[in-house]
Amino acid sequence: MALTWADAVGATRSGRWWGSHGYPPPVTSQPIDPAEPLPLTGERTVPGVPEENYWFRRHKAAYEALLPHCAGARVLEAGCGEGYGAAMIATVASEVVALDYDELTSAHVARRYPELRVVRGNLASLPLPSASVDVVANLQVIEHLWDQEGFLAECARVLRPGGTLVVTTPNRLTFSPGRDTPLNPFHTRELSPAELDELLRGAGFRVRTLAGLHHGPRLRELDAAHGGSVIDAQVAVALSGEPWPPALLADVASVSTSDFEIAERDLDASLDLVAVAVRP
């Protein structure tokens, strides 16, 4: 029996298809206040937290840049986290499946973003039929995975021929400079621009775009105002356990997506890598 996208994600609230085919059931919405925030653990970005706003806007800037690739498409967000990015994609896509492995996270996304089809599953074995999606979005996730090659093979499997994979990830050269192991304890393997390019090509993808996210003019001004790096200033406060200096908190809370630039230049100096790749 051929498995179709409609089989996998259409009308799955009953769970009948998922149970009969051995895939996990969709996460159903719970009668909990949808405004209840997801706990901020440091593993994922959460919107609506002033101290977290820089990272939220930095990640959201990448989503905004990648939305055109999702227009009218059937999209899988593999590793949806809090769900705000999948919800952004849903404003332009025909359908979005938001997949995450964490039970608490999946339940939160299901109740907070009812427009999404939320599935709990493992990125090492994506619970979707082969050639069933137009786009796989994987933003700020691949650095958390032990088997990056295996995950990309799964992306190639679920993508239709000619389908698009969009990936963002921290640039190892600037995120954990001079180190073999990541500074972030939730990361397993960070990638340089050359390493990401090699990884995608090794999985059989054709890399259409490899760009970098940088601070724009206003953030460069904030860098100068806070000792050369607004990122380092935030990290120092977080590690100290002291209250945020009012000026730093006000500046961080004021950051918008327009304060970042994404361009195919100075990749080694970029903060995040942004790749668009195509399955042949």
Contacts in CASP RR format, 6 or more apart in sequence:
PFRMAT RR
TARGET T0000
AUTHOR 0000-0000-0000
METHOD contacts of the structure
MODEL  1
MALTWADAVGATRSGRWWGSHGYPPPVTSQPIDPAEPLPLTGERTVPGVP
EENYWFRRHKAAYEALLPHCAGARVLEAGCGEGYGAAMIATVASEVVALD
YDELTSAHVARRYPELRVVRGNLASLPLPSASVDVVANLQVIEHLWDQEG
FLAECARVLRPGGTLVVTTPNRLTFSPGRDTPLNPFHTRELSPAELDELL
RGAGFRVRTLAGLHHGPRLRELDAAHGGSVIDAQVAVALSGEPWPPALLA
DVASVSTSDFEIAERDLDASLDLVAVAVRP
3 21 0 8 1.000
3 129 0 8 1.000
3 130 0 8 1.000
3 132 0 8 1.000
4 129 0 8 1.000
4 132 0 8 1.000
5 74 0 8 1.000
5 95 0 8 1.000
5 128 0 8 1.000
5 129 0 8 1.000
5 132 0 8 1.000
5 133 0 8 1.000
7 17 0 8 1.000
7 21 0 8 1.000
7 129 0 8 1.000
8 17 0 8 1.000
8 23 0 8 1.000
8 97 0 8 1.000
8 127 0 8 1.000
8 128 0 8 1.000
8 129 0 8 1.000
8 132 0 8 1.000
9 26 0 8 1.000
9 95 0 8 1.000
9 97 0 8 1.000
9 117 0 8 1.000
9 119 0 8 1.000
9 128 0 8 1.000
10 117 0 8 1.000
11 17 0 8 1.000
12 18 0 8 1.000
12 25 0 8 1.000
12 26 0 8 1.000
12 117 0 8 1.000
12 119 0 8 1.000
13 26 0 8 1.000
13 28 0 8 1.000
15 25 0 8 1.000
15 26 0 8 1.000
17 23 0 8 1.000
18 24 0 8 1.000
18 25 0 8 1.000
18 26 0 8 1.000
18 127 0 8 1.000
19 25 0 8 1.000
23 127 0 8 1.000
24 119 0 8 1.000
24 120 0 8 1.000
24 121 0 8 1.000
24 127 0 8 1.000
26 110 0 8 1.000
26 117 0 8 1.000
26 118 0 8 1.000
26 119 0 8 1.000
27 106 0 8 1.000
27 107 0 8 1.000
27 109 0 8 1.000
27 110 0 8 1.000
27 118 0 8 1.000
27 119 0 8 1.000
27 120 0 8 1.000
28 110 0 8 1.000
29 110 0 8 1.000
29 111 0 8 1.000
29 114 0 8 1.000
30 107 0 8 1.000
30 110 0 8 1.000
30 111 0 8 1.000
32 111 0 8 1.000
34 111 0 8 1.000
34 112 0 8 1.000
34 114 0 8 1.000
35 112 0 8 1.000
36 108 0 8 1.000
37 46 0 8 1.000
37 48 0 8 1.000
37 49 0 8 1.000
38 44 0 8 1.000
38 46 0 8 1.000
38 81 0 8 1.000
38 82 0 8 1.000
38 104 0 8 1.000
38 105 0 8 1.000
38 108 0 8 1.000
39 46 0 8 1.000
39 104 0 8 1.000
40 46 0 8 1.000
40 49 0 8 1.000
40 52 0 8 1.000
42 186 0 8 1.000
43 144 0 8 1.000
43 186 0 8 1.000
44 81 0 8 1.000
44 82 0 8 1.000
44 105 0 8 1.000
45 52 0 8 1.000
45 55 0 8 1.000
45 56 0 8 1.000
45 59 0 8 1.000
45 82 0 8 1.000
45 140 0 8 1.000
46 52 0 8 1.000
46 56 0 8 1.000
46 82 0 8 1.000
47 56 0 8 1.000
47 82 0 8 1.000
47 84 0 8 1.000
48 56 0 8 1.000
49 56 0 8 1.000
50 249 0 8 1.000
50 252 0 8 1.000
50 253 0 8 1.000
51 234 0 8 1.000
51 244 0 8 1.000
51 249 0 8 1.000
51 252 0 8 1.000
51 253 0 8 1.000
53 252 0 8 1.000
53 253 0 8 1.000
53 254 0 8 1.000
53 255 0 8 1.000
54 230 0 8 1.000
54 231 0 8 1.000
54 234 0 8 1.000
54 252 0 8 1.000
54 255 0 8 1.000
56 84 0 8 1.000
57 255 0 8 1.000
57 256 0 8 1.000
57 257 0 8 1.000
57 259 0 8 1.000
57 260 0 8 1.000
58 213 0 8 1.000
58 255 0 8 1.000
58 260 0 8 1.000
58 271 0 8 1.000
58 272 0 8 1.000
59 139 0 8 1.000
59 140 0 8 1.000
59 168 0 8 1.000
60 84 0 8 1.000
60 85 0 8 1.000
60 88 0 8 1.000
60 257 0 8 1.000
61 213 0 8 1.000
61 257 0 8 1.000
61 258 0 8 1.000
61 259 0 8 1.000
61 260 0 8 1.000
61 262 0 8 1.000
62 139 0 8 1.000
62 140 0 8 1.000
62 168 0 8 1.000
62 213 0 8 1.000
62 262 0 8 1.000
62 272 0 8 1.000
62 274 0 8 1.000
63 85 0 8 1.000
63 88 0 8 1.000
63 89 0 8 1.000
63 139 0 8 1.000
64 88 0 8 1.000
64 257 0 8 1.000
65 262 0 8 1.000
65 274 0 8 1.000
66 137 0 8 1.000
66 139 0 8 1.000
66 166 0 8 1.000
66 168 0 8 1.000
66 274 0 8 1.000
66 276 0 8 1.000
67 88 0 8 1.000
67 89 0 8 1.000
67 91 0 8 1.000
67 92 0 8 1.000
68 92 0 8 1.000
69 135 0 8 1.000
69 164 0 8 1.000
69 166 0 8 1.000
69 276 0 8 1.000
70 89 0 8 1.000
70 92 0 8 1.000
70 93 0 8 1.000
70 135 0 8 1.000
70 137 0 8 1.000
70 166 0 8 1.000
71 92 0 8 1.000
71 93 0 8 1.000
72 92 0 8 1.000
72 93 0 8 1.000
72 94 0 8 1.000
72 134 0 8 1.000
73 93 0 8 1.000
73 94 0 8 1.000
73 133 0 8 1.000
73 134 0 8 1.000
73 135 0 8 1.000
73 164 0 8 1.000
74 93 0 8 1.000
74 94 0 8 1.000
74 95 0 8 1.000
74 132 0 8 1.000
74 133 0 8 1.000
74 134 0 8 1.000
74 135 0 8 1.000
75 89 0 8 1.000
75 93 0 8 1.000
75 95 0 8 1.000
75 96 0 8 1.000
75 97 0 8 1.000
75 133 0 8 1.000
75 134 0 8 1.000
75 135 0 8 1.000
75 136 0 8 1.000
75 137 0 8 1.000
76 96 0 8 1.000
76 97 0 8 1.000
76 99 0 8 1.000
76 126 0 8 1.000
76 128 0 8 1.000
76 133 0 8 1.000
76 135 0 8 1.000
76 136 0 8 1.000
76 137 0 8 1.000
76 158 0 8 1.000
77 83 0 8 1.000
77 85 0 8 1.000
77 86 0 8 1.000
77 89 0 8 1.000
77 96 0 8 1.000
77 97 0 8 1.000
77 98 0 8 1.000
77 99 0 8 1.000
77 136 0 8 1.000
77 137 0 8 1.000
77 138 0 8 1.000
77 139 0 8 1.000
78 99 0 8 1.000
78 123 0 8 1.000
78 126 0 8 1.000
78 136 0 8 1.000
78 137 0 8 1.000
78 138 0 8 1.000
78 141 0 8 1.000
78 151 0 8 1.000
78 155 0 8 1.000
79 98 0 8 1.000
79 99 0 8 1.000
79 100 0 8 1.000
79 101 0 8 1.000
79 123 0 8 1.000
79 138 0 8 1.000
79 141 0 8 1.000
80 86 0 8 1.000
80 98 0 8 1.000
80 99 0 8 1.000
80 100 0 8 1.000
80 105 0 8 1.000
80 109 0 8 1.000
80 116 0 8 1.000
80 118 0 8 1.000
81 100 0 8 1.000
81 102 0 8 1.000
81 105 0 8 1.000
81 109 0 8 1.000
82 105 0 8 1.000
82 108 0 8 1.000
82 109 0 8 1.000
82 112 0 8 1.000
83 98 0 8 1.000
83 108 0 8 1.000
83 109 0 8 1.000
83 112 0 8 1.000
83 113 0 8 1.000
83 116 0 8 1.000
84 113 0 8 1.000
85 139 0 8 1.000
86 96 0 8 1.000
86 98 0 8 1.000
86 109 0 8 1.000
86 113 0 8 1.000
86 116 0 8 1.000
86 137 0 8 1.000
87 113 0 8 1.000
87 115 0 8 1.000
87 116 0 8 1.000
89 96 0 8 1.000
89 137 0 8 1.000
90 96 0 8 1.000
90 113 0 8 1.000
90 115 0 8 1.000
90 116 0 8 1.000
93 135 0 8 1.000
95 117 0 8 1.000
96 115 0 8 1.000
96 116 0 8 1.000
96 117 0 8 1.000
97 116 0 8 1.000
97 117 0 8 1.000
97 118 0 8 1.000
97 119 0 8 1.000
97 128 0 8 1.000
97 133 0 8 1.000
98 109 0 8 1.000
98 113 0 8 1.000
98 116 0 8 1.000
98 117 0 8 1.000
98 118 0 8 1.000
98 119 0 8 1.000
99 118 0 8 1.000
99 119 0 8 1.000
99 120 0 8 1.000
99 121 0 8 1.000
99 123 0 8 1.000
99 126 0 8 1.000
99 127 0 8 1.000
100 106 0 8 1.000
100 109 0 8 1.000
100 118 0 8 1.000
100 120 0 8 1.000
100 121 0 8 1.000
101 120 0 8 1.000
101 121 0 8 1.000
101 122 0 8 1.000
101 123 0 8 1.000
102 120 0 8 1.000
103 120 0 8 1.000
106 118 0 8 1.000
106 119 0 8 1.000
106 120 0 8 1.000
109 116 0 8 1.000
109 118 0 8 1.000
110 116 0 8 1.000
110 118 0 8 1.000
119 127 0 8 1.000
121 127 0 8 1.000
123 141 0 8 1.000
123 145 0 8 1.000
123 151 0 8 1.000
123 154 0 8 1.000
124 145 0 8 1.000
124 147 0 8 1.000
124 150 0 8 1.000
124 151 0 8 1.000
124 154 0 8 1.000
125 154 0 8 1.000
126 154 0 8 1.000
126 155 0 8 1.000
126 157 0 8 1.000
126 158 0 8 1.000
128 158 0 8 1.000
129 158 0 8 1.000
130 157 0 8 1.000
130 158 0 8 1.000
131 157 0 8 1.000
131 158 0 8 1.000
131 159 0 8 1.000
131 160 0 8 1.000
131 161 0 8 1.000
132 158 0 8 1.000
132 160 0 8 1.000
133 158 0 8 1.000
133 159 0 8 1.000
133 160 0 8 1.000
133 163 0 8 1.000
134 159 0 8 1.000
134 160 0 8 1.000
134 163 0 8 1.000
134 164 0 8 1.000
135 159 0 8 1.000
135 163 0 8 1.000
135 164 0 8 1.000
135 165 0 8 1.000
135 166 0 8 1.000
136 155 0 8 1.000
136 158 0 8 1.000
136 159 0 8 1.000
136 164 0 8 1.000
136 165 0 8 1.000
136 166 0 8 1.000
137 166 0 8 1.000
138 151 0 8 1.000
138 155 0 8 1.000
138 165 0 8 1.000
138 166 0 8 1.000
138 167 0 8 1.000
138 168 0 8 1.000
139 166 0 8 1.000
139 167 0 8 1.000
139 168 0 8 1.000
140 168 0 8 1.000
140 169 0 8 1.000
140 170 0 8 1.000
140 272 0 8 1.000
141 169 0 8 1.000
142 148 0 8 1.000
142 151 0 8 1.000
142 167 0 8 1.000
142 169 0 8 1.000
142 191 0 8 1.000
143 169 0 8 1.000
143 170 0 8 1.000
143 182 0 8 1.000
143 184 0 8 1.000
143 187 0 8 1.000
143 188 0 8 1.000
143 189 0 8 1.000
143 190 0 8 1.000
143 191 0 8 1.000
144 186 0 8 1.000
144 187 0 8 1.000
144 188 0 8 1.000
145 151 0 8 1.000
145 188 0 8 1.000
145 189 0 8 1.000
146 188 0 8 1.000
146 189 0 8 1.000
148 189 0 8 1.000
148 199 0 8 1.000
149 199 0 8 1.000
149 202 0 8 1.000
149 203 0 8 1.000
150 203 0 8 1.000
152 165 0 8 1.000
152 199 0 8 1.000
152 200 0 8 1.000
152 203 0 8 1.000
152 205 0 8 1.000
153 203 0 8 1.000
155 165 0 8 1.000
155 203 0 8 1.000
155 279 0 8 1.000
156 165 0 8 1.000
156 203 0 8 1.000
156 204 0 8 1.000
156 205 0 8 1.000
156 279 0 8 1.000
159 165 0 8 1.000
159 279 0 8 1.000
160 279 0 8 1.000
161 279 0 8 1.000
161 280 0 8 1.000
162 278 0 8 1.000
162 279 0 8 1.000
162 280 0 8 1.000
163 278 0 8 1.000
163 279 0 8 1.000
164 208 0 8 1.000
164 276 0 8 1.000
164 277 0 8 1.000
164 278 0 8 1.000
164 279 0 8 1.000
165 200 0 8 1.000
165 205 0 8 1.000
165 275 0 8 1.000
165 276 0 8 1.000
165 277 0 8 1.000
165 278 0 8 1.000
165 279 0 8 1.000
166 274 0 8 1.000
166 275 0 8 1.000
166 276 0 8 1.000
166 277 0 8 1.000
167 196 0 8 1.000
167 200 0 8 1.000
167 273 0 8 1.000
167 274 0 8 1.000
167 275 0 8 1.000
167 277 0 8 1.000
168 213 0 8 1.000
168 272 0 8 1.000
168 273 0 8 1.000
168 274 0 8 1.000
168 275 0 8 1.000
169 190 0 8 1.000
169 191 0 8 1.000
169 196 0 8 1.000
169 272 0 8 1.000
169 273 0 8 1.000
170 176 0 8 1.000
170 184 0 8 1.000
170 187 0 8 1.000
170 190 0 8 1.000
170 271 0 8 1.000
170 272 0 8 1.000
170 273 0 8 1.000
171 190 0 8 1.000
171 191 0 8 1.000
171 192 0 8 1.000
171 193 0 8 1.000
171 212 0 8 1.000
171 267 0 8 1.000
171 268 0 8 1.000
171 270 0 8 1.000
171 271 0 8 1.000
171 272 0 8 1.000
171 273 0 8 1.000
172 182 0 8 1.000
172 190 0 8 1.000
172 191 0 8 1.000
172 192 0 8 1.000
172 195 0 8 1.000
173 192 0 8 1.000
173 193 0 8 1.000
173 268 0 8 1.000
173 269 0 8 1.000
174 269 0 8 1.000
174 270 0 8 1.000
174 271 0 8 1.000
175 182 0 8 1.000
175 183 0 8 1.000
175 184 0 8 1.000
175 190 0 8 1.000
175 271 0 8 1.000
176 182 0 8 1.000
176 183 0 8 1.000
176 184 0 8 1.000
176 187 0 8 1.000
176 190 0 8 1.000
182 188 0 8 1.000
182 189 0 8 1.000
182 190 0 8 1.000
191 199 0 8 1.000
191 273 0 8 1.000
192 268 0 8 1.000
193 210 0 8 1.000
193 212 0 8 1.000
193 267 0 8 1.000
193 268 0 8 1.000
193 270 0 8 1.000
193 273 0 8 1.000
196 210 0 8 1.000
196 273 0 8 1.000
196 275 0 8 1.000
197 207 0 8 1.000
197 210 0 8 1.000
197 275 0 8 1.000
200 207 0 8 1.000
200 275 0 8 1.000
200 277 0 8 1.000
201 207 0 8 1.000
204 279 0 8 1.000
204 280 0 8 1.000
205 277 0 8 1.000
205 278 0 8 1.000
205 279 0 8 1.000
205 280 0 8 1.000
206 277 0 8 1.000
206 278 0 8 1.000
206 279 0 8 1.000
206 280 0 8 1.000
207 275 0 8 1.000
207 276 0 8 1.000
207 277 0 8 1.000
208 276 0 8 1.000
208 277 0 8 1.000
208 278 0 8 1.000
209 264 0 8 1.000
209 274 0 8 1.000
209 275 0 8 1.000
209 276 0 8 1.000
210 264 0 8 1.000
210 267 0 8 1.000
210 273 0 8 1.000
210 274 0 8 1.000
210 275 0 8 1.000
211 262 0 8 1.000
211 263 0 8 1.000
211 264 0 8 1.000
211 267 0 8 1.000
211 270 0 8 1.000
211 273 0 8 1.000
211 274 0 8 1.000
211 275 0 8 1.000
212 262 0 8 1.000
212 263 0 8 1.000
212 264 0 8 1.000
212 265 0 8 1.000
212 266 0 8 1.000
212 267 0 8 1.000
212 270 0 8 1.000
212 271 0 8 1.000
212 272 0 8 1.000
212 273 0 8 1.000
212 274 0 8 1.000
213 260 0 8 1.000
213 261 0 8 1.000
213 262 0 8 1.000
213 270 0 8 1.000
213 271 0 8 1.000
213 272 0 8 1.000
213 273 0 8 1.000
213 274 0 8 1.000
214 260 0 8 1.000
214 261 0 8 1.000
214 262 0 8 1.000
214 263 0 8 1.000
214 266 0 8 1.000
214 269 0 8 1.000
214 270 0 8 1.000
214 271 0 8 1.000
215 223 0 8 1.000
215 259 0 8 1.000
215 260 0 8 1.000
215 261 0 8 1.000
215 271 0 8 1.000
216 259 0 8 1.000
216 260 0 8 1.000
216 261 0 8 1.000
218 259 0 8 1.000
219 230 0 8 1.000
219 255 0 8 1.000
219 259 0 8 1.000
219 260 0 8 1.000
222 230 0 8 1.000
222 251 0 8 1.000
222 255 0 8 1.000
223 229 0 8 1.000
223 230 0 8 1.000
225 251 0 8 1.000
226 232 0 8 1.000
226 233 0 8 1.000
226 248 0 8 1.000
226 251 0 8 1.000
227 233 0 8 1.000
230 248 0 8 1.000
230 251 0 8 1.000
230 252 0 8 1.000
233 248 0 8 1.000
234 248 0 8 1.000
234 252 0 8 1.000
237 244 0 8 1.000
237 245 0 8 1.000
237 248 0 8 1.000
244 252 0 8 1.000
262 274 0 8 1.000
267 273 0 8 1.000
END
